[in-house]
Amino acid sequence: MSMSGNAFLVGAALLLLPITASAHRLDEYLQATTIALSRDHVALHLRLVPGVEVAEGVIRQMDTNRNGILSRTEQQAYVSRVTQSLSLSLNGQPLVLALNSATFSSLTAMHEGTGVVDLQFTSGASLQNGSNHLTFHNRGSGPETVWLVNCLVPQDPDLHVLRQTRSRNQSDYQLDIMATPP
């Protein structure tokens, strides 16, 4: 077998070996939001993931008494702070976000870059037949914060996403949606 044939076999064998990689965030505080629409409400799902290098600063914002444990009161205060940094409107009318659930990973997981604060909100909203415009703003916290936002495909076949527009850093998001009569 030629030298290039051997190199090919070695390369092919390496591709078959299991690869384990660590995909922990490092120097960013990711705030990823998905938006789900229906005719009578909007649902927001936020996943907040502090990277290893910024986790300590984020944890200090949560664990205000510095005892290494997130009490229910500290969790509620952090959720309140996050909620205050969000705004949502439909057709120019502000919407009120109601918290459905909040789960916090362990502080150990957050220190390792795998911890998540998972927040789910809903807001009552009435999509009108025709064109609708949704606006979402996430003011987050700190220069290390990065945002992602996206709309889920509506389950209602009479709702049609026309256009998504994001600011360069994705902290500001606009969605145009068409609602046709059922």
Secondary structure by P-SEA (a helix, b strand, c coil): ccaaaaaaaaaaaaaacbbbbbbcccccccbbbbbbbcccbbbbbbbbbbcccaaaaaaaaccccccccccaaaaaaaaaaaaaabbbbcccbbbbbbbcccccccaaaaaaccccbbbbbbbbbbbcccbbbbbbbbbcccccbbbbbbbccccccccccccccccccccbbbbbbbbccc
